[in-house]
Amino acid sequence: MKQSRNDRCACGSERKYKHCCIYAKYRSQALIFIDTSKDRKKELSNCKKDFKKLDKLQTELSKNSADEKQSFDAWINSEFQSDRLKIIELTKSTDDLRALIHEVFLESKYEKISQAEAYKRVSKRRELKMPPRDFSEFKESEFQEEHEECDKEPNLDEVIRETFENMFGSKSRWRGDPRIYEQIFENFRQSAKKEFGDESEDGLSNSLGKEKLSNKDQIKTIYRSLARSLHPDMNPNLTLRKQELWIEVQKAYQERDLESLEIYALHADLLDDKDSQFSSLSLLQELRLKMKNKIRQIQSQIRAAKKQAYWNFSERKKDKSFISTLKKDISYQFRMDKLNLEDQILHFKSQINFWERKKTKRTPARPLFEDFA
């Protein structure tokens, strides 16, 4: 059956109430209170589960990265002692030659002489057993010259004038009344200063200053409470988790990040099984998100470590086939490292031989045909 006009409201909906549009208007402005206690309890339990999972992964990673790696290094030293000593000797010689060539390049650059002359000076200093020259003064002066213009603080009025001229053209090219040009520029300048937050003209500076002061006080109070529970001098028997948390707290305090400090305060209170004042639903969700990211990071580290030979080495070294293939791989790696280091030494020595080469006088070429007339 078709509904009559009286059964419908002016808005087109069915008339269930009198003046339904007015009631709907007031209903939309009503406040709705949601009970988040169940969600908070759920997030708290999930956070505690993530803490246990993270502890398990960290112990697994630390055990294999410390104890198993130590036993693996001891096995390599016993099996490939001569090869390892040779590699250490070659790396030392390459480092010495690289330092010599680098010093020669710096000497020739800052003293504005040839590389051969710089090599003579450096070799004399080395023969007399003098310490290598410090080029920090030259580097600092060069850095200051390059970045002198960048370090200057730009004037806001000059920046506004430049942007205005780029957009509307200069005053000399303005064909109309110059007073109109100045009026347009003044309006543009005021709007730009409001956007950039000029303290002299804006009234926002006082309110912003008050907010900053309140944030500073909150940051200090949270940092002091965290220092009492996480500082290593006040708490010598800290767990690995709390040590890492203290490093993150220091970073957040240096960056003046209030939200991160609140999350870390909640984290510290949950580790100590305390009732935290920062246990809001949003902070719990942020903390759980951080825990998930940390778990993913450690899981990726474990996956990468499992590909290494030292992972679970104490049990795997009992397998003879694994040990034989491992010996082949390590001996091949040592051979390749030796070849690479020897190539670098030859390259450096050829450069030094080029500098040591003496300039010989060219003899004039003999004529092909001599005139005996």
Residue, then its C-alpha position, 0 to 999 in steps of 0.5 A: m500500500k502507498q503511504s500518504r503524505n501525512d505518514r512521511c516527514a518533510c525530509g522524506s523518511e517515515r514519520k515514526y516520531k513527531h518532528c523527527c528531523i528536530y529529534a534527529k538533530y538533537r540526537s546527533q549532538a548527544l555524547i556517547f560514553i563507551d566503557t573501555s575497561k574490557d578492551r584495556k584488560k584485553e590489551l594488558s593481557n596481550c602486552k604481557k604475552d608479547f613480553k614473554k614472547l620477546d624474552k624467549l626470542q631474545t634469550e634464543l638469539s643471545k645464547n646462539s650469538a654469544d656462546e655458540k659463536q665463541s665455540f665456533d671461533a675457537w674451532i676455527n682458530s684450532e683448524f685454520q690457525s696459519d691461514r688466520l695469522k696470514i690474513i691478519e698479517l696481510t690486513k695489517s700491511t694493507d692498512d699501513l699502505r692505505a694510511l700512507i697513501h691517504e696521508v700523501f694525498l692530504e699533504s699534496k692537497y693542502e700544501k698544494i704540491s705534487q704527490a711525488e713531493a708530498y710522498k718524499r715529505v711523508s716518507k722522511r717523517r716516517e723515517l724519523k719516526m715522527p707522528p703523522r701530521d694532523f690535517s684537522e685545521f685544514k679540514e675545519s677551515e675548508f668546511q667553514e668556507e664551504h658552509e659559511e653561507c648555509d650557516k647564516e640564518p635567513n631573514l624572514d622578511e627577505v624570504i617573504r619578499e623573494t617569494f612574493e617577487n617570484m609569484f607576482g614579479s618585482k615592483s619595477r615590472w608592476r604596471g599599475d599603481p605602486r601603492i596597490y603593489e605595496q598593499i598586496f605585498e603587506n597583506f601577503r607578508q602578514s599572512a606569511k608571518k602568521e603561517f611561519g609563526d613570527e613571535s613579534e606580531d603573532g599572539l600565539s607565541n604566549s600560548l605556545g610558550k605555555e604549552k612548551l613549559s607544561n610539556k617540559d615539566q611533564i617530560k622532566t617528571i616522567y624522566r625522573s620517575l623512569a631514572r629511579s627504576l631504570h638507571p644502572d647506578m641506582n639499579p645495578n641488577l638490571t635485566l637486558r630488557k630494562q637496559e635496552l628500555w633505558i637507552e630508548v628513554q634517554k633518546a626520547y628525553q633528548e628529542r623531548d618526545l613526551e608521547s614516547l616517554e609516556i609509553y616507556a613509563l607504561h612499559a616500565d610499570l608493566l615490567d615491574d607489575k605496577d598499576s601505571q597512571f599511563s595505562s590508557l587504551s591508546l597508550l597500551q595499543e601504541l606499546r603493543l605496536k612497538m612490541k610487535n615491531k620489536i618481535r618482528q625485528i628479532q625474528s628477522q635477526i634469528r632467521a639471518a643468524k640461522k643461515q650462519a655456520y655458528w648457529n647451534f654449532s655445539e650440536r651440529k659439529k657432531d655431524k661429519s658431513f657438515i664439518s667436511t663441507l664447512k672446512k671446504d667453504i672456510s678454506y675457499q673463503f680464506r683463499m679469496d680473502k688472501l687474493n683480494l688483500e694481495d691485489q690491494i697491496l700490489h695496487f698500493k705498491s705500484q702507486i708508491n713505485f710511481w712516486e719513487r721513480k726518478k725523472t730521467k733527462r730525455t736524450p735528443a733523438r738521432p737523425l735518420f740521415e746524416d749529411f756528410a757533405 
